[in-house]
Amino acid sequence: MQELKVSLTYAQHQYHETAVSRLLLVGGGACIPGVAAHLSKTLGVETRTAAPADTATPAPAVAGVCASPALTLAMGLAQHPDGPWR
């Protein structure tokens, strides 16, 4: 938890004209039940998960999987124009 507090303090210092008001959780750890609520309470910042389905409408065949924040990074990488898969 201390590492997160240090990161938030650094962000506040670097961008003092804008307050840190929200923390978005992605990746496998974001799937842990209650982690967003715990971080929100501990850090005093609105905390929520971000899943691919939050930013794009998935095909019905993959809609369930796209609700997982564990795949948010993969979706972002897939959209990068310079990826090795292109």
N, CA and C atoms as a LAMMPS dump frame, in Angstrom:
ITEM: TIMESTEP
0
ITEM: NUMBER OF ATOMS
258
ITEM: BOX BOUNDS ff ff ff
-5.0000000000000000e+02 5.0000000000000000e+02
-5.0000000000000000e+02 5.0000000000000000e+02
-5.0000000000000000e+02 5.0000000000000000e+02
ITEM: ATOMS id mol type element x y z
1 1 1 N 0.818 -1.182 0
2 1 2 C 0 0 0
3 1 3 C 0.871 1.259 0
4 2 1 N 1.98 1.188 0.673
5 2 2 C 2.868 2.347 0.751
6 2 3 C 3.342 2.776 -0.632
7 3 1 N 3.606 1.805 -1.524
8 3 2 C 4.063 2.132 -2.87
9 3 3 C 3.01 2.929 -3.631
10 4 1 N 1.749 2.559 -3.457
11 4 2 C 0.673 3.298 -4.115
12 4 3 C 0.575 4.726 -3.576
13 5 1 N 0.708 4.859 -2.286
14 5 2 C 0.649 6.194 -1.689
15 5 3 C 1.784 7.073 -2.203
16 6 1 N 2.976 6.488 -2.33
17 6 2 C 4.125 7.238 -2.851
18 6 3 C 3.854 7.66 -4.297
19 7 1 N 3.3 6.752 -5.102
20 7 2 C 2.996 7.077 -6.501
21 7 3 C 1.956 8.18 -6.612
22 8 1 N 0.922 8.125 -5.791
23 8 2 C -0.111 9.159 -5.817
24 8 3 C 0.448 10.507 -5.361
25 9 1 N 1.303 10.481 -4.353
26 9 2 C 1.931 11.712 -3.88
27 9 3 C 2.816 12.311 -4.965
28 10 1 N 3.561 11.466 -5.658
29 10 2 C 4.414 11.929 -6.758
30 10 3 C 3.567 12.568 -7.864
31 11 1 N 2.468 11.919 -8.234
32 11 2 C 1.586 12.455 -9.271
33 11 3 C 1.033 13.811 -8.854
34 12 1 N 0.635 13.932 -7.592
35 12 2 C 0.119 15.216 -7.084
36 12 3 C 1.195 16.303 -7.161
37 13 1 N 2.425 15.913 -6.865
38 13 2 C 3.519 16.877 -6.887
39 13 3 C 3.839 17.315 -8.319
40 14 1 N 3.882 16.37 -9.239
41 14 2 C 4.225 16.681 -10.626
42 14 3 C 3.126 17.448 -11.347
43 15 1 N 1.891 17.125 -11.034
44 15 2 C 0.746 17.742 -11.712
45 15 3 C -0.14 18.433 -10.675
46 16 1 N 0.434 19.38 -9.959
47 16 2 C -0.245 20.017 -8.827
48 16 3 C -1.494 20.795 -9.231
49 17 1 N -1.616 21.153 -10.5
50 17 2 C -2.803 21.886 -10.927
51 17 3 C -4.013 20.973 -11.13
52 18 1 N -3.786 19.658 -11.114
53 18 2 C -4.87 18.685 -11.288
54 18 3 C -4.807 17.665 -10.163
55 19 1 N -5.905 17.468 -9.49
56 19 2 C -5.938 16.511 -8.379
57 19 3 C -6.111 15.09 -8.903
58 20 1 N -5.496 14.151 -8.218
59 20 2 C -5.734 12.742 -8.513
60 20 3 C -7.092 12.414 -7.911
61 21 1 N -8.046 12.11 -8.774
62 21 2 C -9.407 11.891 -8.282
63 21 3 C -9.922 10.484 -8.55
64 22 1 N -9.184 9.707 -9.36
65 22 2 C -9.677 8.372 -9.691
66 22 3 C -8.506 7.438 -9.972
67 23 1 N -8.648 6.214 -9.537
68 23 2 C -7.672 5.172 -9.784
69 23 3 C -8.367 4.066 -10.56
70 24 1 N -7.846 3.734 -11.744
71 24 2 C -8.42 2.657 -12.541
72 24 3 C -7.547 1.42 -12.383
73 25 1 N -8.176 0.313 -12.07
74 25 2 C -7.47 -0.947 -11.889
75 25 3 C -7.634 -1.816 -13.131
76 26 1 N -6.542 -2.35 -13.627
77 26 2 C -6.573 -3.288 -14.744
78 26 3 C -5.673 -4.466 -14.404
79 27 1 N -5.81 -5.521 -15.168
80 27 2 C -4.971 -6.696 -14.963
81 27 3 C -5.629 -7.707 -14.042
82 28 1 N -4.942 -8.791 -13.834
83 28 2 C -5.477 -9.877 -13.028
84 28 3 C -5.801 -9.483 -11.6
85 29 1 N -4.997 -8.619 -11.006
86 29 2 C -5.237 -8.201 -9.631
87 29 3 C -6.531 -7.431 -9.463
88 30 1 N -6.977 -6.782 -10.526
89 30 2 C -8.222 -6.026 -10.467
90 30 3 C -9.432 -6.937 -10.34
91 31 1 N -9.244 -8.228 -10.6
92 31 2 C -10.341 -9.204 -10.515
93 31 3 C -10.569 -9.698 -9.086
94 32 1 N -9.697 -9.337 -8.165
95 32 2 C -9.827 -9.782 -6.78
96 32 3 C -11.048 -9.112 -6.155
97 33 1 N -11.992 -9.906 -5.67
98 33 2 C -13.204 -9.32 -5.086
99 33 3 C -12.881 -8.354 -3.937
100 34 1 N -13.448 -7.176 -3.996
101 34 2 C -13.295 -6.2 -2.928
102 34 3 C -12.053 -5.334 -3.002
103 35 1 N -11.153 -5.589 -3.943
104 35 2 C -9.902 -4.824 -3.977
105 35 3 C -10.159 -3.351 -4.311
106 36 1 N -11.07 -3.067 -5.216
107 36 2 C -11.349 -1.665 -5.565
108 36 3 C -11.914 -0.908 -4.37
109 37 1 N -12.838 -1.515 -3.664
110 37 2 C -13.423 -0.865 -2.487
111 37 3 C -12.37 -0.646 -1.4
112 38 1 N -11.511 -1.628 -1.204
113 38 2 C -10.457 -1.507 -0.187
114 38 3 C -9.499 -0.366 -0.525
115 39 1 N -9.059 -0.311 -1.785
116 39 2 C -8.133 0.749 -2.181
117 39 3 C -8.797 2.116 -2.094
118 40 1 N -10.049 2.202 -2.477
119 40 2 C -10.766 3.461 -2.401
120 40 3 C -10.827 3.969 -0.962
121 41 1 N -11.152 3.075 -0.056
122 41 2 C -11.25 3.452 1.355
123 41 3 C -9.879 3.819 1.93
124 42 1 N -8.871 3.035 1.597
125 42 2 C -7.535 3.243 2.155
126 42 3 C -6.855 4.484 1.594
127 43 1 N -7.005 4.703 0.282
128 43 2 C -6.316 5.817 -0.366
129 43 3 C -7.141 7.095 -0.414
130 44 1 N -8.439 6.979 -0.199
131 44 2 C -9.298 8.149 -0.264
132 44 3 C -9.509 8.666 -1.681
133 45 1 N -9.43 7.762 -2.653
134 45 2 C -9.589 8.111 -4.059
135 45 3 C -10.601 7.153 -4.679
136 46 1 N -11.49 7.669 -5.516
137 46 2 C -12.424 6.789 -6.218
138 46 3 C -11.622 5.732 -6.977
139 47 1 N -11.967 4.487 -6.786
140 47 2 C -11.24 3.384 -7.415
141 47 3 C -12.226 2.451 -8.082
142 48 1 N -11.951 2.113 -9.337
143 48 2 C -12.813 1.182 -10.054
144 48 3 C -11.99 0.377 -11.044
145 49 1 N -12.562 -0.707 -11.511
146 49 2 C -11.879 -1.531 -12.499
147 49 3 C -12.202 -1.011 -13.899
148 50 1 N -11.329 -1.314 -14.835
149 50 2 C -11.536 -0.949 -16.235
150 50 3 C -11.344 -2.207 -17.071
151 51 1 N -12.406 -2.612 -17.738
152 51 2 C -12.389 -3.814 -18.575
153 51 3 C -12.573 -3.416 -20.034
154 52 1 N -12.172 -4.276 -20.967
155 52 2 C -12.358 -3.955 -22.381
156 52 3 C -13.808 -3.588 -22.723
157 53 1 N -14.768 -4.243 -22.11
158 53 2 C -16.173 -3.959 -22.402
159 53 3 C -16.59 -2.56 -21.935
160 54 1 N -15.773 -1.925 -21.108
161 54 2 C -16.071 -0.56 -20.67
162 54 3 C -15.734 0.473 -21.737
163 55 1 N -14.908 0.094 -22.706
164 55 2 C -14.463 1.056 -23.717
165 55 3 C -14.882 0.699 -25.136
166 56 1 N -15.342 -0.523 -25.341
167 56 2 C -15.753 -0.973 -26.673
168 56 3 C -16.875 -1.991 -26.533
169 57 1 N -17.696 -2.094 -27.547
170 57 2 C -18.776 -3.073 -27.531
171 57 3 C -18.254 -4.38 -28.122
172 58 1 N -18.143 -5.404 -27.298
173 58 2 C -17.59 -6.665 -27.793
174 58 3 C -18.624 -7.462 -28.595
175 59 1 N -18.122 -8.362 -29.418
176 59 2 C -18.992 -9.293 -30.132
177 59 3 C -19.662 -10.189 -29.101
178 60 1 N -20.884 -10.61 -29.343
179 60 2 C -21.601 -11.443 -28.371
180 60 3 C -20.825 -12.69 -27.94
181 61 1 N -20.056 -13.265 -28.83
182 61 2 C -19.322 -14.497 -28.51
183 61 3 C -18.244 -14.283 -27.454
184 62 1 N -17.751 -13.054 -27.307
185 62 2 C -16.678 -12.783 -26.346
186 62 3 C -17.091 -11.777 -25.274
187 63 1 N -18.36 -11.46 -25.205
188 63 2 C -18.83 -10.439 -24.265
189 63 3 C -18.491 -10.779 -22.819
190 64 1 N -18.632 -12.029 -22.423
191 64 2 C -18.326 -12.413 -21.045
192 64 3 C -16.868 -12.224 -20.7
193 65 1 N -15.996 -12.63 -21.577
194 65 2 C -14.556 -12.505 -21.348
195 65 3 C -14.142 -11.04 -21.34
196 66 1 N -14.767 -10.226 -22.158
197 66 2 C -14.408 -8.804 -22.246
198 66 3 C -14.854 -8.003 -21.036
199 67 1 N -15.584 -8.622 -20.14
200 67 2 C -15.986 -7.952 -18.907
201 67 3 C -14.89 -8.039 -17.843
202 68 1 N -13.809 -8.748 -18.141
203 68 2 C -12.731 -8.94 -17.175
204 68 3 C -11.643 -7.887 -17.337
205 69 1 N -11.276 -7.207 -16.256
206 69 2 C -10.184 -6.239 -16.335
207 69 3 C -8.83 -6.9 -16.6
208 70 1 N -8.778 -8.219 -16.518
209 70 2 C -7.531 -8.931 -16.793
210 70 3 C -7.111 -8.784 -18.255
211 71 1 N -8.045 -8.461 -19.143
212 71 2 C -7.739 -8.368 -20.569
213 71 3 C -7.571 -6.947 -21.087
214 72 1 N -7.632 -5.957 -20.217
215 72 2 C -7.55 -4.57 -20.659
216 72 3 C -6.209 -4.263 -21.318
217 73 1 N -5.128 -4.73 -20.759
218 73 2 C -3.813 -4.5 -21.342
219 73 3 C -3.719 -5.147 -22.718
220 74 1 N -4.212 -6.364 -22.851
221 74 2 C -4.169 -7.055 -24.138
222 74 3 C -4.94 -6.28 -25.2
223 75 1 N -6.079 -5.729 -24.821
224 75 2 C -6.857 -4.952 -25.774
225 75 3 C -6.089 -3.708 -26.214
226 76 1 N -5.471 -3.039 -25.275
227 76 2 C -4.686 -1.858 -25.621
228 76 3 C -3.521 -2.183 -26.53
229 77 1 N -2.827 -3.268 -26.248
230 77 2 C -1.703 -3.672 -27.099
231 77 3 C -2.168 -4.051 -28.495
232 78 1 N -3.314 -4.692 -28.59
233 78 2 C -3.836 -5.095 -29.888
234 78 3 C -4.171 -3.887 -30.761
235 79 1 N -4.466 -2.76 -30.132
236 79 2 C -4.816 -1.56 -30.885
237 79 3 C -3.61 -0.703 -31.251
238 80 1 N -2.449 -1.032 -30.736
239 80 2 C -1.252 -0.222 -30.989
240 80 3 C -0.808 -0.425 -32.436
241 81 1 N -0.613 0.672 -33.184
242 81 2 C -0.296 0.547 -34.607
243 81 3 C 1.087 -0.025 -34.903
244 82 1 N 2.001 0.039 -33.966
245 82 2 C 3.358 -0.439 -34.216
246 82 3 C 3.632 -1.803 -33.609
247 83 1 N 2.586 -2.515 -33.243
248 83 2 C 2.782 -3.819 -32.632
249 83 3 C 3.413 -4.817 -33.59
250 84 1 N 4.131 -5.788 -33.072
251 84 2 C 4.814 -6.78 -33.932
252 84 3 C 3.834 -7.683 -34.667
253 85 1 N 2.567 -7.662 -34.283
254 85 2 C 1.566 -8.506 -34.903
255 85 3 C 0.977 -7.872 -36.149
256 86 1 N 1.383 -6.669 -36.461
257 86 2 C 0.827 -5.969 -37.629
258 86 3 C 1.707 -6.143 -38.832
